[in-house]
Amino acid sequence: MKEIVFGIDIGGTNTVFGAVDIEGNCLFEGRIPTQAYNSFPLYVEKIHDVYNQMVQNLNFSHKILGIGLGAPNGNFYTGEIDLAPNLPWKGRIEVRKEFAKYFGLPVWITNDAKAAAIGEMMFGAAKGMKNFIVITLGTGLGSGFVVNGDLIYGHDGFAGEFGHITVHPDGRMCGCGRRGCLETYASATGIKRTVYKLLADNLDPSSLRSVSFDQLSADMISKAAMAGDPIAIEAFEYTGNILGSKLADAVAICSPEVIILFGGLAKAGDLILKPVKKSMEENLLPIFRNKIAVVQSGIYGSNVAVLGAAALAWKQLGYSVTT
């Protein structure tokens, strides 16, 4: 009998889910639009219905052991989503209780970036490592800090909000209501803001001048930089310089073996990795220099978020990739 877990990533636009075995193989996947369900119980019921249909199609004997969920503001301790701004359900949502009621399985939830860190530890670039940092560079900046083999949650479950450390006290306005947060500079949205500032401050020719802010994407900026666009190249240098300097501060606190960049902006490869590494090294205490690798995620494909959520369940069940 094959043992599997159910991994669910609750996103602001879509929810993706799938069954994952201990080797990290995704045996089936599904998705539903998150915003289509104003009632959280109806949302869970829909996932349960799709799950049952997919399980019936498995052509082998199996046992599902539990459910792992990654979600914005997911609280590992309480099993709730707390005050997530981009989800259709407001306030505190009792996620663990509701999923357990429908599925009759153990349920664990955490922040989506923390789930990504567990996924890297089990299936990705941090296999065999006990001290590392995962930085997710998507619409915002998320993070997961692993020390001595354990993910840091803090006393309330929200430790590791690296995206909201301050770069400039009077800097860019952040969605959290504060100014100058790191994610307003180092994220897919942040680099778009940087490009537009550079376009305003420079007369250099750029293919990005004809693109509206809403149409502009991190992928477009990457392609422009690879084609030699001076504005795009400078945007990556600026972004990497800020992120690297702040990672140097994080290194001084937890001394990781590796820092893993994950998400859309990280797909730019050396365009972001090189300036981050250079800036980090320049700002590190001497005792930490030339010890820490900065690498891309070791998890690939469309089911990255599902693997991260599933890894949370496997870890809580006491399994590892060597089990």
Secondary structure per residue as TSV (DSSP state, phi and psi in degrees):
chain	resnum	aa	ss	phi	psi
A	1	M	-	360.0	129.5
A	2	K	E	-86.9	127.5
A	3	E	E	-90.9	133.1
A	4	I	E	-139.1	163.1
A	5	V	E	-124.8	164.9
A	6	F	E	-108.3	118.9
A	7	G	E	-105.6	134.2
A	8	I	E	-131.9	128.3
A	9	D	E	-113.8	116.1
A	10	I	E	-93.3	107.1
A	11	G	-	-104.6	164.6
A	12	G	S	-66.0	-27.6
A	13	T	S	-102.8	-53.2
A	14	N	E	-127.2	154.3
A	15	T	E	-110.9	126.4
A	16	V	E	-115.3	147.5
A	17	F	E	-153.3	162.6
A	18	G	E	-176.4	166.8
A	19	A	E	-96.0	132.3
A	20	V	E	-131.1	134.5
A	21	D	-	-91.8	178.6
A	22	I	T	-68.3	-18.7
A	23	E	T	-85.1	-3.2
A	24	G	-	88.0	15.1
A	25	N	-	-82.3	127.7
A	26	C	E	-90.7	113.8
A	27	L	E	-86.8	-26.0
A	28	F	E	-158.1	156.4
A	29	E	E	-136.5	151.5
A	30	G	E	-150.0	170.6
A	31	R	E	-153.6	152.0
A	32	I	E	-138.3	155.3
A	33	P	E	-75.9	119.6
A	34	T	G	-60.4	-43.0
A	35	Q	G	-71.7	-7.2
A	36	A	G	-78.6	-5.7
A	37	Y	-	-126.3	100.7
A	38	N	S	-75.1	-21.2
A	39	S	S	-99.6	122.3
A	40	F	H	-66.0	-41.4
A	41	P	H	-58.4	-38.4
A	42	L	H	-67.2	-35.6
A	43	Y	H	-62.3	-46.8
A	44	V	H	-65.2	-40.0
A	45	E	H	-60.3	-40.4
A	46	K	H	-64.5	-44.8
A	47	I	H	-61.1	-40.7
A	48	H	H	-61.8	-40.8
A	49	D	H	-64.7	-46.0
A	50	V	H	-64.6	-41.7
A	51	Y	H	-57.1	-46.8
A	52	N	H	-62.0	-40.3
A	53	Q	H	-63.5	-41.8
A	54	M	H	-70.8	-39.7
A	55	V	H	-61.6	-37.9
A	56	Q	H	-64.2	-23.1
A	57	N	T	-87.9	-5.8
A	58	L	-	-67.2	131.4
A	59	N	-	-99.3	33.6
A	60	F	S	-150.8	160.5
A	61	S	-	-73.6	132.4
A	62	H	E	-144.8	161.7
A	63	K	E	-137.4	120.2
A	64	I	E	-91.6	122.8
A	65	L	E	-93.5	-26.7
A	66	G	E	179.0	180.0
A	67	I	E	-127.4	131.3
A	68	G	E	-113.6	135.9
A	69	L	E	-126.2	136.9
A	70	G	E	-111.9	135.0
A	71	A	E	-156.6	151.1
A	72	P	T	-58.0	131.5
A	73	N	T	59.9	25.1
A	74	G	E	-69.5	129.6
A	75	N	E	-107.1	112.1
A	76	F	T	-59.2	-38.4
A	77	Y	T	-72.8	-45.6
A	78	T	T	-90.7	-18.2
A	79	G	T	75.6	19.0
A	80	E	E	-115.3	162.4
A	81	I	E	-98.6	122.8
A	82	D	E	-106.1	107.4
A	83	L	S	57.1	44.0
A	84	A	-	-74.0	123.9
A	85	P	T	-73.9	-23.3
A	86	N	T	-105.9	13.6
A	87	L	S	-108.4	155.8
A	88	P	S	-74.9	-9.9
A	89	W	S	-105.8	125.0
A	90	K	-	-96.5	162.8
A	91	G	S	77.5	-147.0
A	92	R	E	-103.9	122.0
A	93	I	E	-104.9	125.1
A	94	E	-	-81.7	77.0
A	95	V	H	-66.4	-51.6
A	96	R	H	-59.1	-44.6
A	97	K	H	-62.9	-43.5
A	98	E	H	-69.9	-43.7
A	99	F	H	-68.0	-38.1
A	100	A	H	-63.8	-34.8
A	101	K	H	-64.6	-40.9
A	102	Y	H	-80.9	-37.7
A	103	F	H	-98.6	-23.1
A	104	G	-	64.1	33.4
A	105	L	S	-129.3	157.9
A	106	P	-	-63.0	141.2
A	107	V	E	-131.3	134.8
A	108	W	E	-129.5	144.1
A	109	I	E	-134.7	147.2
A	110	T	E	-152.5	173.2
A	111	N	E	-56.6	144.6
A	112	D	H	-62.7	-34.2
A	113	A	H	-70.9	-35.3
A	114	K	H	-66.9	-37.9
A	115	A	H	-62.1	-38.2
A	116	A	H	-61.9	-38.2
A	117	A	H	-64.4	-42.0
A	118	I	H	-65.8	-37.9
A	119	G	H	-61.2	-41.1
A	120	E	H	-65.1	-35.4
A	121	M	H	-69.9	-35.0
A	122	M	H	-90.9	-38.8
A	123	F	H	-124.7	-7.0
A	124	G	S	-122.4	-139.3
A	125	A	T	-73.2	-11.9
A	126	A	T	-106.5	18.9
A	127	K	T	-55.7	130.6
A	128	G	T	80.1	0.2
A	129	M	-	-101.3	149.0
A	130	K	S	-116.6	-8.2
A	131	N	S	-138.3	106.5
A	132	F	E	-159.8	166.5
A	133	I	E	-125.4	135.8
A	134	V	E	-111.5	127.6
A	135	I	E	-114.8	121.3
A	136	T	E	-98.2	121.8
A	137	L	E	-109.7	83.1
A	138	G	S	-115.3	-137.3
A	139	T	S	-56.2	-40.6
A	140	G	S	-119.5	-163.4
A	141	L	E	-121.0	117.7
A	142	G	E	-110.2	168.9
A	143	S	E	-156.0	153.1
A	144	G	E	-137.0	127.4
A	145	F	E	-110.6	120.9
A	146	V	E	-111.8	124.1
A	147	V	E	-129.2	126.5
A	148	N	T	55.6	33.3
A	149	G	T	86.1	-0.7
A	150	D	E	-118.7	137.9
A	151	L	E	-71.1	134.6
A	152	I	-	-82.8	121.6
A	153	Y	-	-108.1	-25.9
A	154	G	T	77.7	179.9
A	155	H	T	-72.6	-21.1
A	156	D	T	-116.1	1.2
A	157	G	S	93.4	-3.4
A	158	F	-	-112.4	15.0
A	159	A	-	-61.6	148.7
A	160	G	-	93.5	27.6
A	161	E	-	-81.7	64.7
A	162	F	G	-64.0	-29.3
A	163	G	G	-64.8	-14.9
A	164	H	G	-115.0	21.7
A	165	I	S	-77.4	154.8
A	166	T	B	-89.8	128.1
A	167	V	S	-91.2	-52.5
A	168	H	-	-133.2	118.9
A	169	P	T	-57.1	-30.1
A	170	D	T	-109.5	26.3
A	171	G	S	-83.2	-151.3
A	172	R	-	-63.4	144.4
A	173	M	B	-69.2	134.6
A	174	C	-	-108.7	154.8
A	175	G	T	-63.4	-18.3
A	176	C	T	-77.7	-8.6
A	177	G	S	99.8	-6.5
A	178	R	-	-102.7	174.5
A	179	R	B	-114.2	148.2
A	180	G	S	77.4	16.7
A	181	C	B	-65.7	149.1
A	182	L	G	-55.3	-38.8
A	183	E	G	-69.3	-15.7
A	184	T	G	-75.3	-11.2
A	185	Y	T	-112.8	-43.7
A	186	A	S	-110.3	84.8
A	187	S	S	-173.9	172.8
A	188	A	H	-61.7	-40.1
A	189	T	H	-69.3	-39.7
A	190	G	H	-62.1	-42.9
A	191	I	H	-70.2	-29.1
A	192	K	H	-63.5	-43.2
A	193	R	H	-63.8	-37.2
A	194	T	H	-65.4	-44.4
A	195	V	H	-57.2	-45.8
A	196	Y	H	-67.3	-34.2
A	197	K	H	-67.1	-42.5
A	198	L	H	-64.3	-38.6
A	199	L	H	-62.8	-36.2
A	200	A	H	-73.6	-33.0
A	201	D	H	-91.7	-12.5
A	202	N	-	-127.7	154.5
A	203	L	-	-103.8	8.0
A	204	D	-	-58.7	140.4
A	205	P	-	-64.6	142.3
A	206	S	-	-155.4	137.9
A	207	S	G	-68.1	-13.8
A	208	L	G	-84.1	-9.4
A	209	R	G	-65.4	-25.7
A	210	S	G	-92.7	4.9
A	211	V	S	-104.5	129.9
A	212	S	-	-72.0	159.6
A	213	F	T	-60.3	-41.9
A	214	D	T	-65.9	-31.4
A	215	Q	T	-83.7	-23.6
A	216	L	-	-67.1	139.8
A	217	S	-	-134.9	161.9
A	218	A	H	-60.8	-35.8
A	219	D	H	-64.4	-40.5
A	220	M	H	-64.1	-39.7
A	221	I	H	-66.6	-39.6
A	222	S	H	-61.0	-47.1
A	223	K	H	-64.5	-38.0
A	224	A	H	-64.9	-41.8
A	225	A	H	-63.8	-41.8
A	226	M	H	-65.4	-25.2
A	227	A	T	-87.4	2.4
A	228	G	T	93.3	11.2
A	229	D	-	-63.6	120.6
A	230	P	H	-66.3	-34.0
A	231	I	H	-68.2	-44.3
A	232	A	H	-64.4	-42.8
A	233	I	H	-61.9	-45.1
A	234	E	H	-64.9	-34.0
A	235	A	H	-63.0	-42.5
A	236	F	H	-66.3	-39.8
A	237	E	H	-62.1	-45.1
A	238	Y	H	-63.0	-46.3
A	239	T	H	-62.6	-47.6
A	240	G	H	-63.3	-36.3
A	241	N	H	-63.7	-44.3
A	242	I	H	-67.6	-48.2
A	243	L	H	-62.9	-42.9
A	244	G	H	-61.6	-40.9
A	245	S	H	-65.5	-36.4
A	246	K	H	-76.7	-31.7
A	247	L	H	-65.4	-31.9
A	248	A	H	-60.5	-37.2
A	249	D	H	-66.2	-41.1
A	250	A	H	-64.8	-38.5
A	251	V	H	-59.6	-40.2
A	252	A	H	-62.1	-22.6
A	253	I	H	-90.9	-43.4
A	254	C	H	-122.4	-2.8
A	255	S	-	45.7	66.5
A	256	P	-	-77.6	159.2
A	257	E	S	-79.9	-33.6
A	258	V	E	-149.7	151.7
A	259	I	E	-118.4	124.9
A	260	I	E	-109.6	124.7
A	261	L	E	-97.5	131.8
A	262	F	E	-134.2	147.0
A	263	G	S	107.9	-179.2
A	264	G	T	-56.6	-47.6
A	265	L	G	-68.0	-30.3
A	266	A	G	-66.2	-21.0
A	267	K	G	-67.0	-10.6
A	268	A	G	-71.4	-9.1
A	269	G	T	65.3	-129.8
A	270	D	H	-62.1	-22.6
A	271	L	H	-57.6	-34.6
A	272	I	H	-103.3	-35.9
A	273	L	H	-63.5	-44.9
A	274	K	H	-64.7	-49.3
A	275	P	H	-66.7	-32.1
A	276	V	H	-63.6	-49.2
A	277	K	H	-62.1	-43.9
A	278	K	H	-61.4	-49.0
A	279	S	H	-65.9	-40.1
A	280	M	H	-60.8	-48.0
A	281	E	H	-61.1	-39.0
A	282	E	H	-66.1	-26.5
A	283	N	H	-104.2	-2.5
A	284	L	S	-75.5	149.9
A	285	L	-	-60.3	145.3
A	286	P	G	-53.9	-33.9
A	287	I	G	-67.2	-16.2
A	288	F	G	-102.8	-8.7
A	289	R	T	-67.3	143.6
A	290	N	T	60.4	28.3
A	291	K	-	-114.5	-19.2
A	292	I	-	-117.4	122.6
A	293	A	E	-81.7	147.0
A	294	V	E	-118.3	116.1
A	295	V	E	-134.0	165.0
A	296	Q	E	-78.9	162.4
A	297	S	-	-55.2	144.8
A	298	G	S	-95.4	8.3
A	299	I	-	-109.9	129.2
A	300	Y	-	-126.5	163.0
A	301	G	S	99.8	177.9
A	302	S	T	-76.3	-14.5
A	303	N	T	-101.0	24.3
A	304	V	H	-56.2	-49.8
A	305	A	H	-64.1	-37.1
A	306	V	H	-64.9	-42.1
A	307	L	H	-63.1	-40.2
A	308	G	H	-61.7	-46.2
A	309	A	H	-64.9	-41.0
A	310	A	H	-64.8	-37.9
A	311	A	H	-61.0	-34.6
A	312	L	H	-58.3	-45.4
A	313	A	H	-65.1	-45.5
A	314	W	H	-59.9	-42.0
A	315	K	H	-64.2	-43.5
A	316	Q	H	-69.0	-24.4
A	317	L	T	-80.4	-6.0
A	318	G	T	89.4	14.8
A	319	Y	-	-95.1	160.9
A	320	S	-	-140.8	173.9
A	321	V	T	-66.2	-14.4
A	322	T	T	-98.6	0.8
A	323	T	-	-64.7	360.0
